[in-house]
Amino acid sequence: MAKHLELGKQGEQLAVDYLIKKGYRIEARNYRAGRGELDIIAWASEQLLVFVEVKTRTDDLSGGPEQAITQQKQRLLARAAGAYMEAIGYDWEVRFDTIAIVVKNGLLVELRHVEDAFFI
């Protein structure tokens, strides 16, 4: 597996572990719909479904991992979220979060969780 894919998988697992410790219930990972992929889908409560975009880097010299979540990426995430909600028949409250992770030498250096990171 390519290094950047391994880094991404490591970051997603760190994010899942973090969310579980915070009391989230993980519903799905890497859900694909069209050109969009939702890294993590989790329940923050019984009435709040959260779509989490995870960005992992080995440094944050270029402004941090979350800078990679462009308007275009947000639109793709929103479409994928809509497809998921339709597939499960869910029509209530949702939230889009980001988790930015910095890993050096295989170790977690920083994890930043932003709730309500963007609105669609």
All heavy atoms as an XYZ file, in Angstrom:
960
protein
N       0.854     -1.176      0.000
C       0.000      0.000      0.000
C       0.906      1.247      0.000
O       1.915      1.285      0.681
C      -0.895     -0.016      1.240
C      -1.865      1.142      1.292
S      -2.918      1.139      2.772
C      -3.924     -0.294      2.503
N       0.508      2.270     -0.736
C       1.278      3.502     -0.820
C       1.330      4.182      0.551
O       0.393      4.085      1.348
C       0.666      4.433     -1.857
N       2.440      4.891      0.803
C       2.651      5.554      2.105
C       1.507      6.493      2.477
O       1.051      6.509      3.619
C       3.957      6.341      2.079
C       5.171      5.488      2.217
C       5.578      5.454      3.654
C       6.944      4.820      3.750
N       7.073      4.048      4.944
N       1.021      7.306      1.507
C      -0.049      8.266      1.833
C      -1.352      7.550      2.178
O      -2.115      8.023      3.010
C      -0.249      9.284      0.697
C      -0.882      8.737     -0.526
N      -0.191      7.979     -1.449
C      -2.153      8.826     -0.981
C      -1.009      7.625     -2.422
N      -2.201      8.125     -2.156
N      -1.586      6.382      1.570
C      -2.789      5.612      1.909
C      -2.667      5.006      3.307
O      -3.640      4.984      4.066
C      -3.038      4.525      0.867
C      -3.374      5.023     -0.545
C      -3.513      3.851     -1.507
C      -4.638      5.870     -0.540
N      -1.469      4.529      3.641
C      -1.240      3.996      4.988
C      -1.419      5.084      6.037
O      -2.034      4.861      7.085
C       0.174      3.412      5.093
C       0.356      2.117      4.345
C       1.779      1.590      4.436
O       2.469      1.880      5.448
O       2.201      0.891      3.514
N      -0.898      6.281      5.740
C      -1.033      7.408      6.654
C      -2.509      7.759      6.846
O      -2.958      7.990      7.970
C      -0.255      8.614      6.129
C      -0.296      9.866      6.996
C       0.399      9.614      8.335
C       0.352     11.032      6.261
N      -3.271      7.773      5.763
C      -4.693      8.067      5.836
C      -5.450      7.049      6.666
O      -6.302      7.403      7.495
N      -5.145      5.768      6.480
C      -5.802      4.713      7.260
C      -5.452      4.844      8.744
O      -6.303      4.682      9.613
C      -5.415      3.328      6.738
C      -6.083      2.969      5.422
C      -5.779      1.550      5.018
C      -6.747      0.529      5.467
N      -8.155      0.732      5.312
N      -4.185      5.159      9.026
C      -3.767      5.345     10.416
C      -4.526      6.524     11.033
O      -5.030      6.425     12.155
C      -2.264      5.594     10.493
C      -1.782      5.809     11.914
C      -0.322      6.218     12.007
O       0.328      6.524     11.016
N       0.198      6.229     13.224
N      -4.627      7.608     10.305
C      -5.342      8.784     10.803
C      -6.807      8.494     11.051
O      -7.375      8.912     12.077
N      -7.443      7.787     10.131
C      -8.857      7.448     10.313
C      -9.062      6.567     11.542
O     -10.031      6.747     12.281
C      -9.417      6.777      9.062
C      -9.662      7.751      7.929
C     -10.238      7.096      6.689
O     -10.716      5.943      6.765
O     -10.199      7.750      5.640
N      -8.157      5.627     11.781
C      -8.293      4.774     12.964
C      -8.108      5.587     14.240
O      -8.839      5.403     15.214
C      -7.301      3.610     12.932
C      -7.547      2.599     14.042
C      -8.955      2.006     14.008
O      -9.401      1.489     12.998
N      -9.669      2.097     15.134
N      -7.151      6.520     14.239
C      -6.970      7.400     15.396
C      -8.232      8.231     15.636
O      -8.650      8.424     16.784
C      -5.761      8.321     15.184
C      -4.391      7.649     15.251
C      -3.310      8.588     14.708
C      -4.072      7.225     16.675
N      -8.848      8.704     14.556
C     -10.079      9.498     14.668
C     -11.220      8.649     15.226
O     -11.974      9.110     16.088
C     -10.450     10.084     13.306
N     -11.362      7.429     14.739
C     -12.402      6.532     15.240
C     -12.201      6.281     16.733
O     -13.145      6.370     17.525
C     -12.418      5.203     14.445
C     -13.190      4.122     15.186
C     -13.009      5.418     13.065
N     -10.973      5.967     17.129
C     -10.680      5.713     18.548
C     -11.043      6.937     19.398
O     -11.640      6.796     20.467
C      -9.199      5.366     18.740
C      -8.806      4.058     18.072
O      -9.702      3.254     17.701
O      -7.590      3.842     17.892
N     -10.688      8.117     18.919
C     -10.989      9.367     19.613
C     -12.504      9.554     19.756
O     -12.996      9.876     20.845
C     -10.361     10.530     18.847
C     -10.881     11.884     19.230
C     -10.376     12.553     20.337
C     -11.881     12.501     18.477
C     -10.867     13.808     20.693
C     -12.365     13.749     18.817
C     -11.861     14.402     19.927
O     -12.348     15.636     20.260
N     -13.247      9.360     18.661
C     -14.702      9.552     18.695
C     -15.379      8.571     19.647
O     -16.290      8.944     20.392
C     -15.284      9.443     17.282
C     -14.923     10.583     16.336
C     -15.337     10.238     14.911
C     -15.543     11.895     16.788
N     -14.936      7.331     19.629
C     -15.503      6.326     20.532
C     -15.269      6.735     21.990
O     -16.177      6.645     22.819
C     -14.926      4.925     20.237
C     -15.479      4.413     18.900
C     -15.235      3.945     21.365
C     -14.820      3.150     18.389
N     -14.069      7.226     22.299
C     -13.777      7.676     23.667
C     -14.675      8.841     24.069
O     -14.993      9.003     25.242
C     -12.313      8.088     23.788
C     -11.368      6.929     23.884
C      -9.935      7.400     24.032
C      -9.003      6.214     23.953
N      -7.594      6.619     23.919
N     -15.092      9.648     23.089
C     -15.978     10.785     23.369
C     -17.448     10.367     23.409
O     -18.317     11.209     23.586
C     -15.782     11.866     22.308
C     -14.465     12.617     22.498
C     -14.441     13.905     21.740
C     -15.486     14.811     22.288
N     -15.366     16.211     21.963
N     -17.746      9.079     23.200
C     -19.107      8.597     23.311
C     -19.872      8.491     21.996
O     -21.069      8.211     22.008
N     -19.205      8.720     20.877
C     -19.865      8.572     19.580
C     -20.036      7.090     19.264
O     -19.232      6.256     19.683
C     -19.022      9.197     18.466
C     -18.975     10.703     18.461
C     -18.316     11.415     19.455
C     -19.568     11.420     17.427
C     -18.253     12.793     19.443
C     -19.513     12.812     17.406
C     -18.853     13.481     18.416
O     -18.794     14.853     18.388
N     -21.081      6.779     18.505
C     -21.289      5.404     18.031
C     -21.007      5.394     16.532
O     -21.689      6.062     15.751
C     -22.720      4.950     18.312
C     -22.965      3.498     17.924
C     -24.312      3.001     18.430
N     -25.423      3.897     18.166
C     -26.151      3.879     17.046
N     -25.877      3.031     16.080
N     -27.161      4.714     16.898
N     -19.990      4.651     16.130
C     -19.577      4.615     14.720
C     -20.591      3.806     13.922
O     -20.885      2.655     14.249
C     -18.160      4.024     14.568
C     -17.146      4.779     15.449
C     -17.728      4.017     13.100
C     -17.065      6.266     15.216
N     -21.111      4.412     12.874
C     -22.124      3.787     12.022
C     -21.493      3.175     10.776
O     -21.862      2.088     10.359
C     -23.161      4.853     11.627
C     -24.220      4.381     10.685
C     -25.291      3.556     11.371
O     -25.344      3.506     12.613
O     -26.089      2.950     10.643
N     -20.557      3.900     10.156
C     -19.931      3.417      8.918
C     -18.604      4.131      8.710
O     -18.370      5.207      9.254
C     -20.850      3.674      7.724
N     -17.771      3.506      7.893
C     -16.489      4.096      7.503
C     -16.338      3.974      5.996
O     -16.761      2.997      5.396
C     -15.331      3.383      8.193
C     -15.308      3.600      9.692
C     -14.232      2.817     10.380
N     -12.902      3.293     10.008
C     -11.787      2.849     10.547
N     -11.833      1.922     11.480
N     -10.624      3.317     10.168
N     -15.737      4.981      5.413
C     -15.419      4.995      3.985
C     -16.632      4.703      3.097
O     -16.554      3.909      2.163
C     -14.275      4.022      3.688
C     -13.059      4.317      4.542
O     -12.709      3.522      5.409
N     -12.442      5.460      4.346
N     -17.731      5.377      3.389
C     -18.951      5.231      2.589
C     -18.792      6.032      1.303
O     -18.514      7.222      1.338
C     -20.164      5.734      3.381
C     -21.452      5.697      2.599
C     -22.174      4.524      2.484
C     -21.923      6.841      1.957
C     -23.356      4.484      1.759
C     -23.104      6.806      1.225
C     -23.810      5.633      1.129
O     -24.972      5.595      0.401
N     -18.965      5.372      0.172
C     -18.814      6.018     -1.132
C     -20.166      6.182     -1.805
O     -20.986      5.274     -1.805
C     -17.899      5.210     -2.038
C     -16.475      5.138     -1.522
C     -15.511      4.558     -2.529
N     -15.320      5.403     -3.700
C     -14.576      6.515     -3.734
N     -13.987      6.934     -2.643
N     -14.423      7.192     -4.847
N     -20.338      7.373     -2.388
C     -21.533      7.660     -3.188
C     -21.078      8.594     -4.303
O     -20.623      9.704     -4.033
C     -22.614      8.307     -2.346
N     -21.160      8.123     -5.526
C     -20.679      8.925     -6.643
C     -19.191      9.164     -6.483
O     -18.429      8.247     -6.230
N     -18.793     10.421     -6.602
C     -17.373     10.765     -6.449
C     -17.005     11.127     -5.020
O     -15.857     11.426     -4.727
C     -17.018     11.933     -7.365
C     -17.147     11.601     -8.832
C     -16.738     12.743     -9.724
N     -16.873     14.036     -9.049
C     -16.275     15.140     -9.423
N     -15.522     15.159    -10.467
N     -16.471     16.266     -8.757
N     -17.968     11.104     -4.123
C     -17.714     11.486     -2.736
C     -17.502     10.289     -1.841
O     -18.045      9.215     -2.069
N     -16.697     10.492     -0.820
C     -16.483      9.453      0.188
C     -16.553     10.094      1.566
O     -15.910     11.115      1.819
C     -15.126      8.783      0.020
C     -14.877      7.719      1.068
C     -13.518      7.047      0.954
O     -12.811      7.265     -0.035
O     -13.178      6.304      1.883
N     -17.333      9.487      2.423
C     -17.452      9.938      3.810
C     -16.526      9.069      4.655
O     -16.707      7.846      4.716
C     -18.896      9.814      4.281
C     -19.904     10.631      3.469
C     -21.329     10.168      3.759
C     -19.740     12.113      3.776
N     -15.539      9.687      5.276
C     -14.561      8.919      6.042
C     -15.202      8.193      7.214
O     -15.002      6.994      7.402
C     -13.442      9.835      6.559
C     -12.591     10.406      5.441
O     -12.468      9.766      4.379
O     -12.042     11.510      5.629
N     -15.972      8.943      8.010
C     -16.609      8.358      9.190
C     -18.032      8.904      9.303
O     -18.258     10.103      9.147
C     -15.843      8.700     10.490
C     -14.392      8.203     10.419
C     -16.552      8.122     11.713
C     -13.518      8.715     11.546
N     -18.963      8.006      9.566
C     -20.341      8.391      9.867
C     -20.602      7.881     11.279
O     -20.380      6.701     11.566
C     -21.336      7.767      8.872
C     -20.984      8.173      7.441
C     -22.765      8.174      9.229
C     -21.737      7.401      6.381
N     -21.032      8.788     12.157
C     -21.197      8.410     13.562
C     -22.409      9.106     14.161
O     -22.827     10.168     13.706
C     -19.945      8.791     14.354
N     -22.943      8.487     15.183
C     -24.028      9.084     15.959
C     -23.413      9.779     17.160
O     -22.756      9.144     17.988
C     -25.015      8.014     16.416
C     -25.782      7.394     15.305
C     -25.502      6.210     14.686
C     -26.942      7.929     14.665
N     -26.422      5.981     13.692
C     -27.322      7.016     13.659
C     -27.691      9.085     14.840
C     -28.417      7.228     12.840
C     -28.779      9.303     14.021
C     -29.146      8.383     13.035
N     -23.637     11.093     17.277
C     -23.205     11.841     18.461
C     -24.235     11.666     19.571
O     -23.902     11.723     20.751
C     -23.030     13.317     18.133
N     -25.491     11.458     19.170
C     -26.591     11.161     20.082
C     -27.628     10.404     19.262
O     -27.437     10.189     18.068
C     -27.189     12.445     20.661
O     -27.862     13.171     19.649
N     -28.721     10.048     19.885
C     -29.763      9.314     19.149
C     -30.410     10.165     18.058
O     -30.984      9.637     17.122
C     -30.830      8.806     20.122
C     -30.350      7.702     21.023
C     -29.858      6.469     20.265
O     -30.507      6.042     19.297
O     -28.808      5.938     20.654
N     -30.296     11.488     18.171
C     -30.936     12.377     17.200
C     -29.951     13.138     16.324
O     -30.366     13.978     15.538
C     -31.823     13.417     17.915
C     -32.970     12.835     18.683
C     -32.574     12.407     20.094
O     -31.635     12.922     20.660
N     -33.300     11.449     20.637
N     -28.647     12.883     16.438
C     -27.665     13.659     15.684
C     -26.673     12.757     14.964
O     -25.847     12.092     15.590
C     -26.914     14.626     16.604
C     -25.820     15.459     15.962
C     -26.375     16.343     14.839
C     -25.110     16.299     17.005
N     -26.782     12.749     13.633
C     -25.872     11.990     12.783
C     -24.749     12.924     12.338
O     -25.006     14.033     11.872
C     -26.636     11.453     11.565
C     -25.904     10.510     10.633
C     -25.468      9.233     11.361
C     -26.798     10.145      9.449
N     -23.504     12.469     12.482
C     -22.343     13.304     12.178
C     -21.519     12.659     11.073
O     -21.202     11.470     11.131
C     -21.465     13.503     13.436
C     -20.266     14.381     13.123
C     -22.283     14.083     14.575
N     -21.190     13.478     10.075
C     -20.306     13.063      8.987
C     -18.952     13.701      9.259
O     -18.849     14.926      9.380
C     -20.863     13.520      7.641
C     -22.230     12.958      7.362
C     -23.372     13.724      7.559
C     -22.380     11.656      6.918
C     -24.631     13.218      7.318
C     -23.647     11.123      6.677
C     -24.767     11.904      6.876
N     -17.916     12.876      9.368
C     -16.599     13.360      9.768
C     -15.601     13.177      8.633
O     -15.407     12.060      8.143
C     -16.088     12.620     11.022
C     -14.748     13.187     11.476
C     -17.117     12.678     12.150
N     -14.973     14.265      8.242
C     -13.897     14.236      7.254
C     -12.575     14.272      8.015
O     -12.341     15.166      8.845
C     -13.997     15.439      6.311
C     -12.901     15.520      5.286
C     -12.918     14.397      4.253
O     -13.887     13.600      4.198
O     -11.951     14.315      3.480
N     -11.729     13.289      7.751
C     -10.448     13.164      8.446
C      -9.332     13.516      7.476
O      -9.293     13.003      6.356
C     -10.237     11.734      8.992
C      -8.903     11.614      9.706
C     -11.382     11.319      9.897
N      -8.438     14.382      7.907
C      -7.251     14.732      7.120
C      -6.033     14.505      7.991
O      -5.939     15.016      9.106
C      -7.296     16.199      6.669
C      -8.350     16.468      5.629
C      -8.045     15.718      4.357
C      -9.087     15.958      3.295
N      -8.948     15.082      2.154
N      -5.099     13.727      7.474
C      -3.899     13.366      8.218
C      -2.667     13.811      7.442
O      -2.602     13.620      6.231
C      -3.833     11.839      8.445
O      -5.070     11.405      9.006
C      -2.692     11.463      9.364
N      -1.734     14.400      8.144
C      -0.485     14.863      7.544
C       0.673     14.517      8.479
O       0.477     14.223      9.656
C      -0.500     16.383      7.317
C      -1.601     16.875      6.400
C      -1.316     16.479      4.945
N      -2.302     17.047      4.029
C      -3.416     16.460      3.636
N      -3.728     15.281      4.097
N      -4.224     17.042      2.778
N       1.879     14.599      7.947
C       3.076     14.377      8.763
C       3.602     15.686      9.333
O       4.493     15.682     10.172
C       4.182     13.681      7.957
O       4.446     14.450      6.778
C       3.770     12.269      7.584
N       3.064     16.807      8.879
C       3.372     18.113      9.458
C       2.228     19.056      9.118
O       1.368     18.725      8.315
C       4.702     18.674      8.946
C       4.692     18.934      7.451
O       3.805     19.678      6.966
O       5.581     18.421      6.753
N       2.206     20.205      9.739
C       1.165     21.174      9.391
C       1.800     22.490      8.938
O       1.265     23.560      9.153
C       0.131     21.366     10.490
C       0.714     21.864     11.792
O       1.944     22.026     11.877
O      -0.069     22.098     12.715
N       2.936     22.365      8.278
C       3.654     23.545      7.788
C       2.885     24.280      6.703
O       3.048     25.472      6.521
C       5.043     23.147      7.276
C       5.965     22.504      8.314
C       7.264     22.063      7.666
C       6.223     23.459      9.463
N       2.041     23.576      5.977
C       1.290     24.203      4.880
C      -0.101     24.646      5.330
O      -1.021     24.713      4.535
C       1.189     23.234      3.705
O       0.534     22.050      4.115
N      -0.267     24.944      6.608
C      -1.532     25.474      7.089
C      -2.417     24.465      7.783
O      -3.499     24.803      8.224
N      -2.015     23.246      7.893
C      -2.807     22.259      8.602
C      -3.618     21.381      7.671
O      -4.005     21.789      6.580
N      -3.880     20.174      8.114
C      -4.610     19.211      7.293
C      -5.988     19.678      6.851
O      -6.421     19.404      5.738
C      -4.715     17.984      8.200
C      -3.627     18.136      9.185
C      -3.455     19.612      9.385
N      -6.689     20.421      7.712
C      -8.051     20.825      7.377
C      -8.105     21.802      6.206
O      -9.148     21.973      5.590
C      -8.786     21.378      8.584
C      -8.117     22.541      9.272
C      -7.141     22.135     10.365
O      -5.960     21.927     10.035
O      -7.538     22.052     11.527
N      -6.995     22.413      5.855
C      -6.953     23.328      4.712
C      -7.253     22.602      3.399
O      -7.605     23.239      2.409
C      -5.592     24.025      4.616
C      -5.240     24.856      5.840
C      -6.157     26.037      6.025
O      -7.368     25.884      6.173
N      -5.604     27.219      6.012
N      -7.118     21.289      3.390
C      -7.368     20.502      2.179
C      -8.855     20.282      1.922
O      -9.227     19.706      0.901
C      -6.648     19.157      2.273
N      -9.728     20.738      2.808
C     -11.164     20.537      2.636
C     -11.734     21.772      1.937
O     -12.224     22.706      2.566
C     -11.867     20.259      3.980
C     -11.179     19.089      4.691
C     -13.343     19.950      3.754
C     -11.636     18.878      6.107
N     -11.665     21.754      0.625
C     -12.084     22.880     -0.209
C     -13.607     22.931     -0.344
O     -14.309     21.999      0.058
C     -11.474     22.736     -1.608
O     -12.015     21.534     -2.202
C      -9.953     22.633     -1.562
N     -14.100     24.013     -0.945
C     -15.535     24.131     -1.223
C     -16.006     22.971     -2.099
O     -17.087     22.421     -1.874
C     -15.825     25.461     -1.921
C     -15.657     26.666     -1.023
C     -16.773     26.766     -0.004
O     -17.906     26.419     -0.271
N     -16.439     27.241      1.180
N     -15.218     22.608     -3.098
C     -15.565     21.483     -3.975
C     -15.678     20.189     -3.166
O     -16.619     19.418     -3.332
C     -14.519     21.335     -5.091
C     -14.666     20.082     -5.934
C     -15.911     20.054     -6.793
O     -16.561     21.067     -6.995
N     -16.244     18.895     -7.303
N     -14.716     19.956     -2.262
C     -14.737     18.768     -1.413
C     -15.978     18.782     -0.516
O     -16.636     17.758     -0.325
C     -13.454     18.710     -0.569
C     -13.393     17.558      0.391
C     -13.216     16.250     -0.324
C     -12.944     15.138      0.663
N     -12.831     13.846      0.036
N     -16.324     19.950      0.018
C     -17.505     20.065      0.858
C     -18.766     19.709      0.086
O     -19.652     19.030      0.615
C     -17.616     21.475      1.431
C     -16.549     21.800      2.436
C     -16.603     23.228      2.914
O     -17.634     23.892      2.822
N     -15.489     23.729      3.433
N     -18.863     20.135     -1.164
C     -20.035     19.783     -1.985
C     -20.113     18.279     -2.228
O     -21.191     17.684     -2.166
C     -20.001     20.548     -3.310
C     -20.410     22.013     -3.166
C     -20.629     22.681     -4.514
N     -19.393     22.855     -5.264
C     -18.547     23.880     -5.122
N     -18.805     24.825     -4.240
N     -17.462     23.962     -5.846
N     -18.973     17.649     -2.491
C     -18.952     16.198     -2.688
C     -19.382     15.473     -1.407
O     -20.133     14.497     -1.461
C     -17.560     15.727     -3.114
C     -17.120     16.103     -4.522
C     -15.655     15.738     -4.728
C     -17.988     15.435     -5.568
N     -18.911     15.953     -0.271
C     -19.292     15.349      1.011
C     -20.785     15.499      1.258
O     -21.446     14.561      1.718
C     -18.501     15.988      2.152
C     -16.997     15.735      2.163
C     -16.313     16.591      3.224
C     -16.700     14.263      2.386
N     -21.323     16.681      0.928
C     -22.758     16.920      1.130
C     -23.598     15.991      0.256
O     -24.610     15.451      0.711
C     -23.088     18.373      0.833
N     -23.190     15.794     -0.974
C     -23.922     14.877     -1.864
C     -23.871     13.445     -1.332
O     -24.887     12.734     -1.332
C     -23.359     14.938     -3.278
C     -23.798     16.156     -4.033
C     -23.428     16.066     -5.509
N     -23.222     17.410     -5.994
C     -22.128     17.879     -6.556
N     -21.099     17.084     -6.775
N     -22.040     19.129     -6.941
N     -22.689     13.024     -0.905
C     -22.552     11.670     -0.353
C     -23.390     11.523      0.913
O     -24.043     10.498      1.125
C     -21.082     11.358     -0.066
N     -23.405     12.559      1.758
C     -24.218     12.527      2.976
C     -25.694     12.426      2.626
O     -26.440     11.662      3.244
C     -23.947     13.776      3.824
N     -26.129     13.172      1.623
C     -27.523     13.097      1.184
C     -27.884     11.709      0.697
O     -28.962     11.189      1.010
N     -26.976     11.087     -0.053
C     -27.214      9.725     -0.539
C     -27.309      8.745      0.627
O     -28.173      7.856      0.636
C     -26.103      9.302     -1.503
N     -26.447      8.910      1.608
C     -26.477      8.019      2.769
C     -27.783      8.182      3.542
O     -28.426      7.200      3.915
C     -25.277      8.281      3.688
C     -25.230      7.319      4.842
C     -24.719      6.036      4.661
C     -25.720      7.666      6.092
C     -24.706      5.128      5.706
C     -25.705      6.761      7.144
C     -25.199      5.497      6.942
O     -25.185      4.586      7.972
N     -28.163      9.428      3.767
C     -29.394      9.689      4.507
C     -30.601      9.107      3.777
O     -31.496      8.535      4.402
C     -29.565     11.192      4.719
C     -28.546     11.768      5.682
S     -28.486     13.562      5.691
C     -30.168     13.964      6.098
N     -30.617      9.239      2.473
C     -31.713      8.664      1.687
C     -31.715      7.143      1.793
O     -32.763      6.521      1.932
C     -31.582      9.095      0.225
C     -32.762      8.698     -0.622
C     -32.670      9.241     -2.026
O     -32.271     10.410     -2.196
O     -32.994      8.483     -2.960
N     -30.522      6.550      1.755
C     -30.408      5.088      1.809
C     -30.926      4.516      3.124
O     -31.496      3.426      3.152
C     -28.950      4.663      1.591
N     -30.743      5.260      4.225
C     -31.201      4.739      5.522
C     -32.525      5.354      5.962
O     -33.031      5.021      7.030
C     -30.126      4.931      6.626
C     -29.901      6.410      6.951
C     -28.827      4.233      6.246
C     -29.117      6.648      8.225
N     -33.078      6.245      5.157
C     -34.355      6.861      5.496
C     -34.264      7.840      6.647
O     -35.206      7.988      7.425
N     -33.151      8.527      6.759
C     -32.921      9.471      7.864
C     -33.206     10.889      7.404
O     -32.713     11.331      6.371
C     -31.470      9.352      8.349
C     -31.160     10.226      9.542
C     -31.565      9.855     10.820
C     -30.461     11.413      9.390
C     -31.284     10.643     11.923
C     -30.175     12.207     10.493
C     -30.588     11.818     11.747
O     -30.309     12.602     12.834
N     -33.991     11.622      8.199
C     -34.377     12.974      7.799
C     -34.357     13.922      8.996
O     -35.267     14.721      9.176
C     -35.776     12.935      7.162
C     -36.137     14.248      6.497
O     -35.231     15.027      6.169
O     -37.338     14.491      6.313
N     -33.331     13.803      9.840
C     -33.260     14.641     11.026
C     -31.989     15.452     11.014
O     -31.414     15.724      9.981
C     -33.378     13.780     12.292
C     -34.659     13.013     12.321
C     -34.824     11.699     12.026
C     -35.966     13.519     12.612
N     -36.157     11.340     12.125
C     -36.876     12.454     12.487
C     -36.457     14.762     12.975
C     -38.233     12.589     12.707
C     -37.810     14.901     13.199
C     -38.681     13.820     13.068
N     -31.523     15.799     12.189
C     -30.364     16.682     12.331
C     -29.059     15.988     11.933
O     -28.814     14.837     12.295
C     -30.263     17.163     13.778
C     -29.224     18.219     13.983
C     -29.209     18.750     15.407
O     -29.988     18.284     16.257
O     -28.396     19.638     15.666
N     -28.222     16.724     11.198
C     -26.892     16.237     10.835
C     -25.877     17.343     11.098
O     -26.226     18.512     11.240
C     -26.786     15.795      9.354
C     -27.724     14.651      9.058
C     -26.998     16.950      8.417
N     -24.617     16.923     11.139
C     -23.531     17.869     11.341
C     -22.323     17.383     10.549
O     -22.123     16.183     10.392
C     -23.208     17.935     12.830
C     -22.230     19.003     13.219
C     -22.048     19.046     14.719
N     -21.189     17.955     15.152
C     -21.218     17.405     16.356
N     -22.073     17.826     17.270
N     -20.402     16.429     16.671
N     -21.553     18.325     10.042
C     -20.306     18.006      9.347
C     -19.148     18.453     10.227
O     -19.027     19.638     10.548
C     -20.224     18.713      7.994
C     -21.183     18.166      6.981
C     -22.454     18.696      6.857
C     -20.814     17.116      6.160
C     -23.346     18.187      5.932
C     -21.703     16.596      5.226
C     -22.975     17.137      5.108
N     -18.307     17.505     10.634
C     -17.137     17.784     11.457
C     -15.868     17.488     10.665
O     -15.904     16.740      9.676
C     -17.103     16.899     12.705
C     -18.185     17.218     13.718
O     -19.029     18.093     13.453
O     -18.169     16.573     14.792
N     -14.767     18.048     11.135
C     -13.461     17.660     10.612
C     -12.594     17.221     11.774
O     -12.736     17.719     12.905
C     -12.746     18.817      9.874
O     -12.534     19.893     10.788
C     -13.546     19.282      8.676
N     -11.726     16.286     11.479
C     -10.682     15.915     12.420
C      -9.374     16.007     11.661
O      -9.176     15.312     10.657
C     -10.888     14.510     13.021
C     -12.163     14.479     13.870
C      -9.665     14.100     13.838
C     -12.436     13.158     14.563
N      -8.511     16.897     12.126
C      -7.189     17.078     11.531
C      -6.177     16.398     12.443
O      -6.161     16.615     13.653
C      -6.873     18.564     11.406
N      -5.346     15.570     11.835
C      -4.381     14.786     12.606
C      -2.983     15.025     12.046
O      -2.788     15.011     10.827
C      -4.735     13.285     12.529
C      -6.084     13.051     13.224
C      -3.631     12.427     13.137
C      -6.598     11.649     13.145
N      -2.047     15.226     12.953
C      -0.647     15.324     12.577
C       0.068     14.148     13.232
O      -0.024     13.951     14.443
C      -0.008     16.659     13.014
C       1.472     16.702     12.635
C      -0.758     17.837     12.399
N       0.741     13.345     12.402
C       1.457     12.156     12.850
C       2.922     12.298     12.429
O       3.204     12.642     11.285
C       0.860     10.879     12.210
C       1.674      9.651     12.564
C      -0.586     10.696     12.622
N       3.835     12.044     13.353
C       5.268     12.043     13.030
C       5.876     10.751     13.535
O       5.636     10.345     14.668
C       5.975     13.240     13.662
C       5.596     14.552     13.012
C       6.407     15.694     13.551
C       5.915     16.973     12.871
N       6.572     18.148     13.396
N       6.634     10.103     12.663
C       7.283      8.834     13.003
C       6.287      7.819     13.545
O       6.578      7.084     14.472
C       8.421      9.056     14.007
C       9.488      9.967     13.460
O       9.828      9.898     12.274
N      10.011     10.841     14.293
N       5.081      7.827     12.975
C       4.063      6.864     13.362
C       3.331      7.192     14.650
O       2.478      6.431     15.083
N       3.648      8.317     15.273
C       3.033      8.676     16.545
C       2.150      9.910     16.391
O       2.496     10.850     15.667
C       4.104      8.960     17.602
C       5.048      7.796     17.921
C       6.143      8.261     18.858
C       4.285      6.629     18.518
N       1.046      9.913     17.104
C       0.128     11.042     17.086
C       0.782     12.242     17.758
O       1.216     12.161     18.903
C      -1.169     10.678     17.816
C      -2.201     11.792     17.974
C      -2.722     12.246     16.617
C      -3.342     11.332     18.861
N       0.848     13.357     17.021
C       1.401     14.593     17.565
C       0.274     15.541     17.954
O       0.320     16.190     18.995
C       2.346     15.274     16.536
C       2.791     16.641     17.015
C       3.534     14.383     16.236
N      -0.746     15.614     17.102
C      -1.851     16.524     17.365
C      -3.127     16.016     16.715
O      -3.093     15.449     15.622
C      -1.520     17.914     16.806
C      -2.545     18.964     17.133
C      -2.121     20.350     16.677
O      -1.105     20.492     15.992
O      -2.855     21.299     17.012
N      -4.256     16.225     17.394
C      -5.572     15.898     16.853
C      -6.480     17.087     17.159
O      -6.613     17.477     18.318
C      -6.115     14.626     17.501
C      -7.443     14.098     16.952
C      -7.498     12.584     17.054
C      -8.638     14.721     17.628
N      -7.051     17.663     16.099
C      -7.969     18.795     16.253
C      -9.331     18.392     15.695
O      -9.450     18.094     14.513
C      -7.450     20.014     15.489
C      -6.191     20.607     16.045
C      -5.781     21.882     15.324
N      -5.498     21.724     13.919
C      -4.318     21.421     13.396
N      -3.286     21.218     14.193
N      -4.163     21.316     12.096
N     -10.337     18.407     16.562
C     -11.704     18.062     16.168
C     -12.508     19.356     16.115
O     -12.638     20.058     17.119
C     -12.302     17.094     17.190
C     -13.705     16.707     16.894
N     -14.523     16.125     17.830
C     -14.471     16.793     15.777
C     -15.710     15.869     17.314
N     -15.701     16.292     16.063
N     -13.053     19.664     14.952
C     -13.874     20.852     14.789
C     -15.302     20.396     14.498
O     -15.560     19.781     13.450
C     -13.364     21.763     13.646
C     -14.280     22.974     13.469
C     -11.927     22.202     13.920
N     -16.212     20.686     15.439
C     -17.624     20.388     15.218
C     -18.244     21.499     14.387
O     -17.823     22.655     14.475
C     -18.338     20.266     16.574
C     -17.839     19.117     17.404
C     -18.534     19.014     18.741
O     -19.366     19.868     19.087
O     -18.238     18.046     19.471
N     -19.233     21.135     13.587
C     -19.880     22.119     12.697
C     -18.836     22.858     11.865
O     -18.870     24.085     11.754
C     -20.706     23.141     13.487
C     -22.031     22.573     13.937
O     -22.628     21.796     13.173
O     -22.461     22.907     15.055
N     -17.943     22.101     11.263
C     -16.824     22.698     10.514
C     -17.295     23.453      9.285
O     -16.692     24.449      8.899
C     -15.833     21.619     10.115
N     -18.371     22.971      8.676
C     -18.949     23.675      7.540
C     -20.418     23.325      7.429
O     -20.882     22.340      7.969
C     -18.197     23.384      6.239
C     -18.095     21.928      5.882
C     -19.071     21.316      5.103
C     -17.018     21.160      6.299
C     -18.981     19.976      4.772
C     -16.919     19.816      5.970
C     -17.911     19.228      5.206
N     -21.144     24.190      6.729
C     -22.582     24.022      6.569
C     -22.898     23.965      5.087
O     -22.371     24.726      4.304
C     -23.340     25.204      7.190
C     -23.039     25.398      8.636
C     -22.031     26.266      9.043
C     -23.714     24.688      9.603
C     -21.736     26.437     10.382
C     -23.435     24.859     10.947
C     -22.434     25.734     11.327
N     -23.783     23.075      4.726
C     -24.182     22.931      3.326
C     -25.680     23.159      3.236
O     -26.436     22.720      4.021
C     -23.828     21.550      2.764
C     -22.333     21.291      2.909
C     -24.278     21.410      1.347
C     -21.429     22.153      2.083
